[in-house]
Amino acid sequence: MIASHLTLSVQLVIGGVAGWLAGVLHFATLRQTVRLFAAGAAARALLLQAGRLALLALIFFALARLGAWVLLSGAAGLLLARRGALRRNAREATQTVVRGASQKGAQP
């Protein structure tokens, strides 16, 4: 346990921030992966998928080396980033539906 000399609050902050940043990057690249698959660029999408998962595994391996509390707060940060990504996607989907409905309503 490398982080044993750090206070618990510092460990939680380090893990939470690192997990949140990893999550933001992870879900942004997931979005790009989906776009690549939809565009028919399966090889590029698979490479991005592999890189995305490898980077996340590497980050969480490093957090685990720092200690259990760092790892646990990193997972919480990742879940927080996931929640933000889901909210953003739901908001964009709603806007798309509203735009589509208003365009249909404007047609004779």
N, C-alpha and C positions, 0 to 999 in steps of 0.2 A: 504494500500500500504506500504509494509515493506521496499522497496528499496528507499523510498523518500529521504533518507539522502545520497544516493550514487549519484555521478555525472552521467549524461546521458551516457557518454562514457564508464564508468565502467559497467553500467547496460547493455549496448549493448554488451560489451565483455563477461560478465558473461552469458548472454542469448545465444549469438552466440556459444560460446564454449560448453556450456551445451547441446544446441540443436544439435550441430554437433556430439558430443560424443554419445548422445542418438540415433542419426540417424545411426551412424556407427554400434553401437550395434544392433539396430533394423534391419537393412538390412543384417547384418551378420547372425543374428538368423533367418531371413526370408529365407535366402539361406539354412540354416540347416533344416528348416521346410519343404521346398520343397523336399529336399533329403530324409527326413523321409517319407513323403507321397509317393514319388516314390519307396521307398524301401518296402512299404506296412506296415509301422509302424504308422498307422493312429492315434492310441491312444496317442502315444508319440508326434506325430506331433501336435495334437490338444492341448495337455498340453503346449507344447512349444509356440504355437500360442497364447494361452490365457495368458501365462506369459509374452510374448513379448509385447502384447497390453496393459496389465495391467501396466507393468513397464513404457511404453511410456506415458500412461495416468497419472501415478503418477509423472513422471518427469515434464510433462507440467502443471499439477496442481500446483506443487511447483513453477514453473516459473511464473505462473499466480498470485500466492500469493505474489511474489516479485514485480510485477508491469506489466503494459501494455507493456512498452518498452522491458523489459526482455523477456516477452512472445513472442513478435513480433520478436525479434532478435533470440530467440530460434527456432521459426518456420523457419526463414531464414537459420539457421544452419542445421536444419533437411533437408531442401530442398537442401542445399549444399552437405550433405552426400548422399542424394538420387542421385544427379547428378553423384557423384563419383561412386556409386554402379552401376548405369546404364552404365557408361563408362567402368568400369571394366568388367561387364557382356558382353558388346558388343565386347570388345577386346578379351575376352576368346572365345566367339562364333566365331569370325572371325578366330582365331587361330585353332579352331576345324575344321572349314570348310576347311581351307587351308591344314591342316594335312590330312583330309579325301580326298581331291582332289589330293594331292601329292601321297598318297598311292594308289589311283585308277590308277593314271597315271603310277606308277611303275609296276603295274600288267600287264602281257601279254595279 
